[in-house]
Amino acid sequence: MEKALRPMHRLLVTGGCGFIGTNFIRYLLQDADFDGQIVNVDKLTYAGNPENLTDVAAQYPQRYVFEQADICDSEALKRIFDRYSIDSICHFAAESHVDRSIVAPDAFIQTNIVGTFNLLELARAYRTRLVLFHHVSTDEVFGSLGDHGAFSEDTAYRPNSPYSASKAASDHLVRAYHKTYGLPVTLSNCSNNYGPYQFPEKLIPLMVLNALADQPLPVYGDGQNVRDWLYVRDHCTAVWRIMQRGRAGQTYNVGGGSEMRNITVVEMVCDILDELVPPQNGRSRRELITFVTDRPGHDRRYAIDFTRIREKLNWQPEESFASGLRKTITWYLDQRWWVERVKSGQYREWIKQQYH
């Protein structure tokens, strides 16, 4: 195992009001061996919800700070770097929904490429105190797999959507800043995340909420597309392990070891909901499944080989897909207030009152 622990005390987390960023901040403050300060920078786009962390802000007033800012605004970022003497960065902020990137790719180019460039330039300017720049990316940069094999850290990049192409570009920038300027960086490419606080446009929460509302469950194509599913808490523990112990300049693939066909995922959601919240009409929610036209450039299969992080950093996922999915569905059932506010857009009004 690579054993050196990095002394990170003032950590900038970008996109901390999003799905994975929210879970990462919660993990660091509540469960991890981190005793420093977190500065959460988020633009608060449609998927950024600071209500995700209101209890954290109240519980850790000296250790958690929120700053609304766009990572494409280099002057705003510089003020934050100066104000809080930032010494490390965990970069989650990204436009991440493939369907949106097909319709409106410009936002993906700006946030995912230009925003990452701005952060790298600031990190370079503050190089004397920078401990680490960790960049969080996706397995989609590798393109699509056939029926066999898995993506390793040495797999060639073959992005097939504007989203994955923009993330591939940001990966290359981060790696180049390490090679060219000696910036201390680590990178991670993860498989499909799921879990609490995920915005309802994504597959699992969309299926959960539609099924509860007795609405159609849209499945692309024939439903045979395969994804490797990673419970978000497992992803958070992996990112922190990499940040603490990963070798500078190294990329680590993070997978859940849970390959599933999309149709199987949807059927499992239906079956768990039928058990936990029996439908009033007595019919299986599987009857709501509706196949819709496949999206352009839809990658057929992703799978992650996470041998490197398992062998070098002694990390592996704790949740199986079955256990993680049940925890996720239970969370959505228990947090109806969050679901209703997100679906109704009420949290947007709260954001306007708090931050505008």
N, C-alpha and C positions, 0 to 999 in steps of 0.2 A: 504494500500500500504506500502511496505517496503521502508523507506524514506531516509536512510543514503546514502549520495553521497560520492564516493571515490575520494580522491585527486590524480588523475593520471596526471603526468606532462611529463614523458619521456616513451612513449609507444612503445614497440617493436611489430610490426605486421609481423608475418611470412606468407609467400606466398602472399605478397601484390601486386605482379604483375599478379596474377591469376584473374579469373573472380570475385569471391566474394570479395577477398581482395582489388582489384582495386576499386570496388564500395564502400567498407567500408572506405577506405582512403579518397576518394572523399567526402563522406558524412561527415566524421569527420572534415575535413579541411574547407569545403565549407558551411555546413549547421548545424552542431551539436554544442552544447555548450561545445566545447573542445578548450582550448587555449594553449595546450602544444606542444611538439615535437613528431613527428612520425618517427621511424626508421624502414624502410621497408627492411626485410631480405628475399631474394628469391634466389633460386638456378638457376632460369631461365631454367627450363626444357622446353619441347616443348610447354607447355600451359602458360608459364610465359612470359609476354611481357611488358618490362618497357616503351615502347612507349605509353602504356595505360595512363601513368602518366607524360609524358613530360611537359604538360601544368601546371600540379600541381607543379612539381619541379620548374618551372620558376616563378610561382605565389607565392609560399611559400618557398623561398630558405632558410630561417632560421628555418622553422618548419617541413620541409620534407627532409629526408635523405634516400638514397638508398644504401644498402650494399649487394653485391652479395655474398651469402654464402649458404652452405648446412647445414641444421639443424642436419645432421648426423655428422658434423665436430664440435666436442665439443670445440676444441681449438679456432676455428674461432668465435664461439658464445661467448666464454669467452672474447675475445678481444673486441667484440662489446658491451657486457655488461659493460666492464670497460670503454671503450671510451665514451659511452653516458650515463653512470650512469642510466641504465634502471630501472624503478620502477614498470612497469606493462607490461603484455604480452597478446596479443590477437593472438591465435594460429589457423590460417587457413591452413597453409602449409600441403598439403597431395596429394598423388596420389589418384585420385578420379574417374577414369573411369572404370566401372564394366567390360566392355569387355576387356580392357587391363589387368585387374587383373586376368582374366581367362587364358589369353595367357602367361603372364609373372608376376606371383605373387611376385617374389623376391623383386622388387622395392617397392611394397606396404608394405612388412614386414619391410624393412629398413626405409623408410621415415615415415610411419604412426606409427610404434611402436618404433623403435630405435630412430628416430628423436624426438618423443614426450618425450621419456625417457631422452634424452640429455637435452632438455629444462627444464624438471622438476628438474633434478639434478642441473642445473645452478640456477634455481629459489630457490631451497633449500639452495644452497651455499650463495645466496644473500638475504636470508630470512629477514634480519634486515631492508632492504629498500623496499622489495617487497610489493606492495599494492594489486595486484591481478594477478592471472594466469587464463585467460579465454580460455576454450577449445571448439572449434567449431566442432560438429560432425553431424551425419546423422540419419535419421529415418530408414535407411536400417539395422542398428544393431538389430532392433526388428524382422526382418524376414518378413514374409508375412501374410496378413490378409485374412479372408474369406470375404463374401459379406457384413458383418455388423461389427460395432465396430470401434474403433480407438486406436492408440498407446497412452498410457499415460506414464508419467515419471516412473511409477511402473511396466510397462510391462517387462516381462522377455526377455533377449537378446536371439535371435535365428538367428544369421547371416548366410546367405546362399551363399555368394561369398567370395573369398579371400579379396576383397576390404572391404566389410562390417565386416568381421572377424577382419581385421587389425584395423579398426576404433573402433570396440568393445573393443579390447585389449587396445587401447590408452585411451578410456573412463575409463576403469577399473584402469589403472595406475594413471590417474589424480585423481580419487576418492580416491584411496589408499594413495596417497601422502597427501591428505587432512586429512584423518583419522590417518595415521601413523605419519606424521611429522607436522601436523597443518598448512600445506601450504594453504594460502587463495586462493581458487579456485571457479570458477563457470563453469558450462557446459551448452551447448545448443545442442539439436538435432533437425535439421530442415528437412523440406520436400523438394521436388524438386525445386531448384531455376531456374529462367530464367530472362533474361533482357540483358542490354547492356554489351558488352565486353566478352560474353560467347564464348569459343572456339568452332569452327564449328563441332566438333565431337559429341556434345550433340544434343538431339532430335530437339529442336525448331530451333536453328540456322542452323542445317543441312537441315531441311526441307525448311527453307526460301531460303537458297542459292541454293539448288538443284532445287527448283521450279522456281527460277528466271532464272536458266540456262537450264530449260526445261529437267532436268534429273530425273530419277526415284526417287520416295520417298519411301525408304525401311521402312516397318513397321513389327516389329517382330510378329511372330505367327499369331493370329487372330485379333490383335490390341485391345483386350478387357482388357489388363492390365491397372489398375487404379493407378494414382498417384495424390497426393495432391500438387498443384502448388503454389509456393511462389515467388512473385516478389522480385527481389534481393534488391531493396531499402527498402522494408518492412523488409527483413531479417536484413539489416544493422541497422535499427532503433531498432529492437529487441535486437540485440547483444549489442548495446550501452546502452540500458535501463538495460539489465542484468548486464553489467559491472558497471554501476553506482549504481544500487539499489538492485541487486539480493543478496540473502542471501548466505554467504560463505558455500561451500559444496553442494549447491543446483543445481539440473538439471532443465532446463526449455525447454519444447518442443515448437518449433516455427513452426506454420503451416500457410498456406494461406487460409484455409477454401474453397479450390477450387479443389474438386475431379473431375478428368476428365479421361475418357478412352483415351488411346493413339491415337486411330483412330479418335476420336472426335477432339483432339488437332490438328492433321495433317489436318483434314478437315477445321478447323477454320483458320489455317495458309493459306491454299489454297484460301479460300473465301476472306480473307482480302487482300491478294496479288492480287487476280483477280479484286478487287475493286480499289486498289491503283495503280496497274501497270497492266492494262488489257493485257492479252496475245495476241500477234500479230496474232496467228492462230485462235483466237476466241473461243478456247476450254477451258473448265474448267480445272484448274490445278489438280483437284481431279482425273482426268484421269491418272495422273502420279503415283498415289499410287500403290505400289507393295508390296505384302506380302512375307516376307522371313522367312526362318527357324528360329524358336525361339532360343534364346541363352540358354545355360545350367543354371539351377538353377534360372530362371527368376521369381522373386517374382510377385505374381498375383496382389496384391493390397496393397498400403500403404495409411494410413490416420492418421492425427495428431490431437490429442485432446490438444489444447493449453489453456485450462481453467486456469492452474496455472499462466502463464504469463499474461493472461488477467485480472485475479482477483487480483493477488498479485502485479503486476507491471503496471497495467493499460495500457497494450499494445494490439493492434490488427492491422491486416493488413489494409492498406488504399486502395489498389488496388483490384478490382475484377479480375478474370482471363481474362475476355473480355477486360477490360481497360488496364491491364498490357501487354497483348499480342499485342494489337494495338500499344502501346508505344514501345514495343520491336521491332516489325517489322518496324515501322517508323524509329527507330534508325538505324537499319541495312541498310535501304534504303538511309538514309541521310549520312551514314558513309561508303560510298563505298570504300574510300581510305584505311580504316582500314581492311575491308573485303578482298580487293585485296592483301594487303601486307601479311595478315595472310595466305590466300590461296596459295600465291606464295612462301611463306617462306622468303620474302624479309626482314622481321623484324629480322630473324635469322642473316642475314649479318650485319644489323645495330647493333645488340647485340655484335657480334664479334668485330666490330670496336670500340665500346664504352667500352667494359668490358674485352677484352682479349688482 
